[in-house]
């Protein structure tokens, strides 16, 4: 949350109304995907969505006004402003707003700008909500089920951060660019997002855009929304060698290799001018968590224990995978039954 609005909710250690309300809003909106008609068409859903949405908008709008007032006071007093290498999204938006032309040199924030900016900030936060945790969960799951690659990944971390994994946090704080020297880790994450993408993509159709099926049939898109199903594209044998296999090395080979991904076939963050604005942050977050955990802990799914306590509940496997993806009320798709697992300290560290 700090990157969005330069505001720290400390949500990892204490409860906080804003992220808790945002979570409620995401879950109530997802009722619209429910097959249960009592949830899908419940009037409570609309009332709660309106109420919680209004709370989020009021909070964001107040922060905008506060930051704008601080900026205005600093300008009028000619006080030196603190320059930061990384600015929040609100700071970047206000930079553009106050410099694009002179009509914004007023002591108050334009209501039109405040309304549109509030909507965009809210969309930005909700769009990225919960998808990183899904990518992280599946990254750990696939590393557990592929121990040979996990051993290579741990060796990479040792080569960059030294033999003592407890030193990694201080080394990263001193030199965050070390994350850029982890090709195996990045390959593992990209392959995870290929097999288990947390979301899909949607684009508006256009008269100039026509979709062509494999049999040559053309489909105009004018007046349509085009939904890009990432799971289907990422596992299509036309574009991928061994599409259902976990092969991070496909992200490490050159164009001459058969495993090399075809251009445009990987769409975890979508591609082109409307790709995900938060992809660099998401990849950095997942890499950081992997660096801080995989050498100190073993993560093992506990579906046997879960199934013993919940006999007959739900589908047990899909395409041979117990941790198949479901939409369970979060911001993205997650492993079935919220991925029950056991976490152990590695015996090598005891």
N, C-alpha and C positions, 0 to 999 in steps of 0.2 A: 504493500500500500504506500510505502514511502516514496517509491518512484512515481506513482501516479500523481500524488498531491502534496508531496513533501510533508506528510503527516504520518506519525508512527502510532498504530493502534496497539502495539505490544500484544497482539492477539495470540502469540504463542505461549504467553505466560499468564494472561488475564483475559477475562471476558470483555467484549467490546460491542456496543450496540450496532455500530455500522456494519462490520463484517457479518455479525449474526443475522441482521436484518437482510443483508444482501443474499445470504445463504437461504433464508426463508423464501425470498422472492424468486430465486432460481428454482427452488423445489416446487413452488406453487405454479410457476409458469410451465414447468415440465408436466404438470397434470394434464396439460393439453395434448400430450402424446399418449396418455393412458387409454387402454382399451376399456377399462371400467367406466361406464357412462356416468355413474354417480360422481366420479372424480372429474372426468373430462368436462361435464356440463354443469358442475356445481356452481351455484351463484356465489358461494363463499369464496371460490377461487378468484372471481373478478373483484370482489370487495377487498379481500386481503391483498391482492396484487396492486390495486389502486392505493391502498393505505400504506403499504410498505414502500411502494415506488415513490410516493409523495415524501416519505421520511428521507429516503436516499437523496432525492432531488433537493430537498431543503438543506441537508447537510452539505452537499457539494456546492450549492449556490452560496451558502454562508462562507465556505472556504474561499471561493472565488472572490467574493466581496472583500474578505479579510486580506487576501494576498494583493488585490488591486489597491486597497487603501494603504497598505504598507509601502507598495511601490510608489504610489502618488506622493505620500509623505516624504519618502526618501528623495524623490526628484525635486520637490519644492524646497526642501531644506539643503539641497546640494550635498547631502551626506554621501560619502563613498559607499557604493554597493559592493557586497562581497561576491566575488566571481567564483563560480563553482564549475568543476570539470563536467559534472553530471547534474543536469537540472531535471526537476519534476516536470510532468506533462503540463501541469497548470502553469508553471513558470514559462515553459516554451510557448504555450498558447498566448499568455499575456505579453510575451516579447513580441509576437507577431501582431497582436491586437494593437499595441501601443506604438508600433513603428511603421505599420503599413501605410498610414496616411495621417494627416494632422487633425482630421475630424474627431479622432479618439483622444485628443489631448483635453479631456474634461475631468472634473473631480469625481464623476460618477461613472459606473460601468453601464454600458449600453444594455438595456433589457433584452434586445434581440440576441446580442452576443452571449449574454449570461444564460439565456434559455437554450440556445444551440450548444454552447460549450458544456453545460450541465448534462444534456442528453448524450453528448459524445463521450464524456468522461464515464458516465454510468455504463454506456455500451462497452467501452474499452475494458472496464473492470470485469463486467459480467462475462464478456467473450473469452477472457483468459482465465476465468474462475474454474478451478478444479481440473483443468486439462493437464497442467504440469504434474500434479500428483498422480494422475493416471499414467502418464509417461514414465514417471519414476517407479511406480509399482510394477509395471510390466517390464521395465529394464531389470529390476532386481529378480523378478520371476524368471525371465529368460536366461539371466546369468546363472541362476541356481540350476536350471535344467540343462545348461551347457557348461559343465565345469571346466572343460579344456579351454574355452575362450575366457572364462572367468579367471583362470590362472594367468593367462596372458595379460589380461586387464590389470590384475594386481601387480604383475611384474612391471607394467608400464608406469603405474603410480609410484612404485618403489624407485624406478629410475629417475623420476622427476622430483619426488618429494623426500627421498631417502628411505632408509629401512625402518625408521620409527614412524608409524602412521599417526601418532599423536602430535607430531610436528607439523602435519599438513595444514591445520587451521592458521597457525602463525605465519607459515610460509605464504599461504594464499593472501592473507591480509597485507603482507609486505609486498607481494608481487602477484596481483591478480592475473597478469598475462600468462602465468604458468598454465592456465586452463587452455591456452592456445597450442600447447605442446602435447596434447593427448589424442592422437589420431585414432587409436583403438577405442577409446572411450566414446568419441564422437561417432565412430562407426557403429558401436553397439547401440547407441541412442537412436541413430537414424534407422537401423534395421528394426529396432523395437517399434518405432513410429510407423514403419512400413507395414508390419504385421498387425499392429494394434493401434491404428490412428484414433485419437480421442474424439474426433469430430469429422464433419464433412465440409463441403464447400457449396455455396450457392451464388449464382450470378444471374443477372437479368439478361433475357434474350435481346436480340437486335436483328434488324433486317439483314445486316451483313454477315450474320452468323448462322450457318447451317450445319447441323450435326449429320454425319454420314455413318450408317451402320456398317458392319462387316460385310453384309450382303449387298452393299451399295445403295440401300434405301436412304433418302435424304429427309431430314426433319427440320423444317424452319423453326426458329425460336422466337419470332416476333410475338410479343405479348405474353411470353412464358418466363417462368423462372427455371433455370437449369440447375438441378441439384447434382453435384458431383459426389458420388459415393466412393469415398477413399478406400474402403475395404475392398471393393470390387476392382478398382484400378490397381491397387497395390498387390493384388494376388492374381492378376490376369496373366496367364501363361504366355500370352502374345507379347508381353513386354518384359517379363521376368523369367530368368532361368531358375528352376526349382522354386516357384513362387511361395510355397507354404513352408519352406525351410528357413531356419534362422541361420543366415550366413553373413555376418558382419563384414567378412572379407570382400564382399561385393563393393563396399565403399572404399576399399583400399587398393583395388587393382586399376590398371590403366585402361584406356578406351579400346585397346586391342584385345582385351580379355573378354571371354564369353559372359562373365558375370557382371560386367560393367553396366550400370543402370542406363536405360534409354532416357534421352532428354524428355522431360515433361512427365515421366511416369511416376515420379515420387512427388506427392502433393500434400504432405503432412501439414505444411503451412501455406498451401496454395502457391501459385507462381504468378509472375507478372506484376504490374503496378499496384494491384490490390492484394498482394500477399500479406501475411500476418505481420503487423508492425511489432509484435512482441516476441518474434521467434528468436532473436539473439539473446534476449533475457531468459526465455524459457530454456534454451540449450545450456546457457551458463548456469542456471539453477540446478538442472539435472546433473550436469557434470560435477558441480560443487558437492552435491549430496553424495554422489557415487564416490568421489575422492575421499570424503569424510567417513564413509561407512563400509565399503566392500572389503577393506583390509582388516577391519576390526570386528566385523560381524558376519555371521552366516544367516541367510534368510531362507526359510523353508516353508512352503505352503502346508497348511494343516487341514486340507479338505477332508481327509479321512476322519479326523476328529469332529469336524463340522457336520459331516453327513451322518455320523453315528448319533449326534445330538438332534439332528433334524431329518429323521428318516422320511423318505417320500416327498420331500420339499423340492420342487423345481426340477429342471433338466440337469442331469449329472454331467453330461459331456456334449460338446458340439464340435464335430470334426476332430474328435480325439482329444480335445483340450478341455480340462476341467475349469480353468480360469478364463472361460470364454467371455466376450464383452457383453455388457448389458447397460442400459440407461437406467440408473438407479437414483435419480433425483439430484444428481450433481450437475456441474457445468459441462461434463463430457462423459464419455463411456468409460466404464470401470469393469474390473473383473467381477465375475459372478459372486454373489454372497459377500461382497466387499472384501474379498481376498483374506480369509483367515490364514494366519501364518504364525510360525514360531521364529523368534530372533534369539540367536545364541552368540556369545562372545567366542571368537575363534580360539581353539585350544592352543594355537601357536603363540597367543598373546598372554595366556594364563600362566 
